[in-house]
Amino acid sequence: MRFTEHELTVAVTSAAQVVAGGRSLRRDKGEAAWEAMSRLDRYHLLEAVGAQVLPVLLALPDVDVPAGTRPTFTDEQVAEAVTATLGETGVGRMRRRVAVTARVSLVRTALAQLPVRQDPDALVVPDHL
């Protein structure tokens, strides 16, 4: 799937805000915790979440996304992308299953917050430019 830089930034930031909020999946609590963090802590959290989410987003299959909608993926497609990017870790079956489940949940959170795809043909450049 070809995501724009803006879409990837929004996805990683929203997933990091959910992680910052702790166990609660309520977005408002995550934003409050996000605002309370220092810039350095935000950077470290964004780096960690980005390392988990970005490879999976790039491994998702190509789908056509009409303008005015968000890209949608099935649970199987997300799970396949996660297992493909997880690689071989020297952990047991149960830990691997927990890691896959956690990463699928994090990627689903990131995908849910993607902005609506804009129509590139509708771009209007002002005359003064």
LUMTI-842666 format. One record per residue: residue in three letters; z, y negated, x negated of N, C-alpha, C in turn. Coordinates in pm, whole numbers, plus 50000, padded with zeros to 5 digits. Last residue first. Layout:
AlaZYXZYXZYX;...
***
This chain:
Leu492944679549942493074687749821491784689649756;His492504666550178492904658350063493084666549936;Asp491954685450371490834678350311491234670550185;Pro493794716550347493654702550388492544695650311;Val492654748050432492974739450319492784725050365;Val493764774550611493144761550624493614752950508;Leu493304807950671493844798150577493054785250588;Ala492364828350818492834816850893493424806050802;Asp491874849250654490714841350697491114828850772;Pro494324861850624493814854050512492604845550549;Asp496914862450847495474864050842494914855750728;Gln500014877650741499214866050781497724869150768;Arg502414900450853501214898450770500384887050827;Val505804891850874504584895150947503384891550859;Pro507984903850610507454893550700506154898350766;Leu510284931150615509024925350567508534914650663;Gln512524944050701512624929550683511354923250628;Ala511974970750702512274964450831512284949250819;Leu511754976950433510544976550515510764969450648;Ala514474976750359513544967150299512284965850384;Thr515394998450510515974985150530515034974450475;Arg513885018950393513715015850536514265001950568;Val515025018550139513625014750154513335011350300;Leu517605027750201517425014650139515995009650154;Ser517025053250304517695043250387517505029150332;Val515925064850077515105063550198515715053050290;Arg518185064749910517025056549875516095054649994;Ala519845082850046520285069150023519105059949992;Thr518275106350037518675100550165519095085850149;Val518105110649759516895108449838517235101649970;Ala520815114449698520075103449635518815100349714;Val521355137449848522085125049877521355113049819;Arg519655155349717519465152649859520175139649899;Arg520835155349463519455150649478519175147049624;Arg523295166749523523245152949473521845147149486;Met522385192349604523125183749697523085169149651;Arg521105203349376520385201049502521085191149593;Gly522205186249073522065197349166521335193349293;Val520375169048814521485170548907521195182149002;Gly518565158348628519315170448598520505172448688;Thr515625148348791516945144948739517715157948720;Glu512395140548803513275151848780514575146848718;Gly511585115249051511445122548926512415134248918;Leu511355096149247512695099549197512625107049066;Thr508815093449341509255083749241510635087049183;Ala508605114549522507615113449415508095104049305;Thr510655109349700510765121249616509765120749501;Val509605085349813510895085449743510995097549650;Ala507255093949931507195083849826508485083649745;Glu508315111750121507415116650017507335106949900;Ala509785093950280510485104550207509615110150096;Val507695078450387508725072150302509445082650219;Gln506325098050532505645090650427506635084150331;Glu508315106150713507775115850617507085108650502;Asp508685083750870509795088250785509305098050679;Thr505755062650852506575073150912507695076850815;Phe505415027350848505285040150781506185050250850;Thr503774996650901504705006950949504375020050880;Pro503574961950830503174975650799504224985550847;Arg503524939651112504144944350989503604958250957;Thr501044916051235501934927651246502544930751109;Gly499254895851190500234893851297501164905651318;Ala496424915051103497154902351094498064900951215;Pro496864950451050496214938951115497074926451102;Val496744970050782497724962150855496994950350919;Asp496015002450689495454989750731496484982550817;Val497655017450411497445016450555496825002850585;Asp498185038650142497465027050192497275028050343;Pro501545051550092500105052950112499485040150166;Leu503855040249839503525042949979502015043649997;Ala504425031849586503915045449602503555048949746;Leu505525006749613504205007749551503595021549566;Leu507985013649722507065005449799505645006249744;Val509065027749505508785034749630507805026749714;Pro509425008049310508525019449285508145026949411;Leu511254989949458509874986249422508974998249389;Val513845001949490512954999749603511494997649561;Gln515255004649247515255015549345514135014249447;Ala514894980849117514564993149044514515005149138;Gly515924963449309514494963449281514054975949207;Val518644968749282517964972349407516454972849385;Ala519034958549020519374972349054518644976949180;Glu518184931849045517574940648946517824955248980;Leu519924922249240518484922549266517764931849170;Leu522344924349098522144932249219520654933149254;His521894906048892522164919948860521944929048981;Tyr521534882449044520474887448958520664902248928;Arg524054879749163522864881749247521724887649165;Asp525584875248935525824887349014524644890249106;Leu524484850348863524364861648772524584874848846;Arg525254834249076523834836449049523624848548958;Ser527954849449264527434840149164525964843349140;Met528384853249620528154858649486527664847649392;Ala528404842249870529644841449793529474846349650;Glu525924848649973526194834649939527454833149855;Trp526384875850020525344871649926525594857349880;Ala528254875550221528644881150091527654876849983;Ala526624864250417527844857350375528314862450239;Glu524644883850440524274870450395525494862650348;Gly526174905350535525504906350407525104892750352;Lys526914895750785527954898350687527354899250547;Asp524394894450908525164882250887526284884250787;Arg523494921150928522844912050835523684899650808;Arg525344950150931525114937450999524614927350898;Leu526054972950817524624970250817524304957350895;Ser528844976750607528324971350732526834968550720;Arg529484983150349529194993850444528574988850573;Gly528134955150181528974967050181528534977150286;Gly526604933150139527494933050255528384945250264;Ala524964940249934526064931049904527074930750018;Val523114955450073523984962149975525184953249944;Val521914934850217522594945650289523544952950196;Gln520844920250006521844913950092522604924450173;Ala518984938349908520124934549823521224927949907;Ala517154938350118517874950650087519104947650001;Ser516264911850096516964916050217517734929050195;Thr515064912649839516184903649866516954908049989;Val512994931349876514064934049779515284925249807;Ala511454918150077511964931650096513134934550003;Val510764893649958511574893750081512204907450101;Thr509204903249744510414895349719511334895449840;Leu507104915949878507994923749792509304916349765;Glu505954893650005506484904750084507444913250003;His505154878349782506134872949877506764884249959;Glu503204894449671504414891549594505524886349686;Thr501994918249911501924905749839503244903649763;Phe501104952749876501994942349928501764929649848;Arg499184978549941499114966049867499984955649937;Met500005011849915500005000050000500004987749911;
***
